[in-house]
Amino acid sequence: MNKELFKYTLRLADNALVLGQRLSEWTGHGPFLEEDLALTNIALDTFGTATSLLEYASRVEGADRNEDSLAYFRNEREFYNTLLVEQANGDYAKTIVRQVLVDAFNVLLYTELSKSKDETLSGIAQKAIKEVTYHYRHTSSWVIRFGDGTEESNKKAQEALNELWRFTGELFEMDEVEEELIKKGIAVDLKALQPKWEKQIDELLKKAILKKPENSFMQTGGKKGIHTEHLGFLLAEMQTLPRMLPNAKW
Amino acid sequence: MSDSQGPIWEVFVQKKAGQPFVHCGSLHAFDKEMALQNARDLYTRRNEGMSLWVVLSSAIVSSSPEDMGPFFEPANDKVYRHPTFYQIPDAIGHM
């Protein structure tokens, strides 16, 4: 097994899986019917990407775990998603701000990953680009609507941004896993994405009349399996059924 | 009509290039861009189309039930308006 490739694919997969799970919590609770469906669509796209990536991770691993066992039978410390995607939904402004930060990152990530020498990752990325491009269009228009809306909506969006900003540094963190795979032309150089991401977010925040928080201390750990208190609860909810009835079919 | 969900928009979907835009339903949205995005998410999730129109319901002028008689009944007895009195040469084939 290629250990680096397995871990790299799991990191990508877990970001999608955990975010999809978070977004799906809104299903049936959206601010109004149309937006409820829009966010559910985004969650479904995200689960689709997660499924493809987990399926590939299980092939790379070559053990007896399939995509479902990877999703349902790993514990918190074995999840490698970034801290940002596991943060609680909060109000709608917070969900949307979290999403726009990730969407802007994903557009850049998948654009680069589509050029990967690993054909499977490149294929998954090519399919995901169109989806995340639409997600960004949707969520960025909401950020502008909140920021440039009423005093209250601006305040809520700004508070969400201030709270979530400390988790954005981790998006661009790299370790030996990435470094090894960048040499082989497989992984994306995240450091190179950072200035592009910042430029895009700067422009969006300007349009939305929101203030960019200062780059102070950045939280980190998710990529190594060390998470905030939120992930455990999310996994408990996501995994409870398959763990109670491990061989259930439906 | 408007409430806390914004005004109502009518959605028209074109299935293929060259085909007419067909009305498929309505939705709530606060502006044009949101109406277009909501139309995409509500009415084209299953490959229903390749192009979308959205229009404010309030911008549509419609006939009312009282208009039915004067508007449509005069056409009832004018069969000669149907192009069925012509022989179409075989060479033309299906029109």
Interface residues (C-beta under 8 A of the other chain):
Chain A: F32 L33 E34 E35 L37 A38 N41 Y134 R137 H138 S141 R145
Chain B: S4 Q5 L27 H28 A29 F30 E33 M34 Q37 N38 R40 D41 L42 R45
